[in-house]
């Protein structure tokens, strides 16, 4: 595997890494419940599992 012949400077390394930034997580608000959740993920709200604004399942009560 090839290796660099000379050492890269700190400025060169840091300027390359400057483009790697933290991204915002894909949060959205459900129009049905008003709950904030991750996009394309099911989430629980008041004992019901919602996906795309619709109830998918309810918790079983024992």
Residue, then its C-alpha position, 0 to 999 in steps of 0.5 A: x500500500x502506498x505511503x506518503x513520501x513526506x509528512x503533510x503539514x498540520x494546516x493541510x490536514x486540518x483544511x482537509x478535515x474542515x469539510x467533515x461537519x456534524x449533520x443535523x438529525x432528520x427530525x420531523x413533527x407528526x401532523x397527527x400527534x404533534x410528536x417530534x420523531x426521526x423520519x422514516x421510523x415508527x414511534x410510540x405515543x400514548x401506548x400506540x405505535x405510529x408510522x406515517x401518521x397512522x396507528x400501526x399497533x397498540x400496546x397489549x394491556x395485561 
